[in-house]
Structure formats: structure tokens, C-alpha cells
Amino acid sequence: MNENKKVVLIGGKILITQEKLNTMRAVDIRTVDKAALQDVSGFIFDISLSKEERAARVLRATKNPYCFRHGDTVIKLEFADNGPPLQDIMCNFLVRQKSG
């Protein structure tokens, strides 16, 4: 199967193609329309959900898990293969934002 045609499965459900995920990852924070990005300032992580369910929820809420807004701040995420999980990164970020 072509690499771009592979699908990302979360909880056994097809949520997105690898091609679409690659397009999301390639968004340029310098040129993106801030108003078009999803605002995650009210997003709450539900740690009672499985990793797959949390990933699906993040994907649905952000529309692009690599580039979104928190209020007026545009956020672009990039991941290292050996980096911490997205949940840890987002939780730490939101705690810092809430603390001032």
C-alpha cells in the first residue's frame, strides 16, 4: 500500500489518512490563518478514556493536532521519536497557562 494512502486507526476506526496527517503536520505557523484554527482553551483531557479514545477526541476537537489555538496564541506541535506523549505536553502547557 502507498505510504500516503495508509490510514491511521484509532480504536479500530479509520479516522484519517496518512496523507492528511502529513498535510496537517506541514502547516506553516507563520502563514496559517489564525482565525481558521480551532481554539482549545476549553478542552479538557479525560484521563479515564483509553489512549485511543483520547487521541480520537483530540483529533476531533483540534481538527489538526499539530496546529491550533489557545485563545489568541497559535500553537504548532512537532514531535521527536523519543519525546514525551502528547498528553503530557498538552497538560503541562495548559497548567502553565492557567498558572500565569
Buried (B, 14 or more C-beta within 10 A) or exposed (E): EEEEEEBBEBEEEEBBBBBBBEBBBEBEEEEBEEEEBBBBEEBEBEEEEEEBEBBBBBBEBBEBBBBBBBEEEBBBBEEEEEEEEBBEEBEEBBEEEEEE
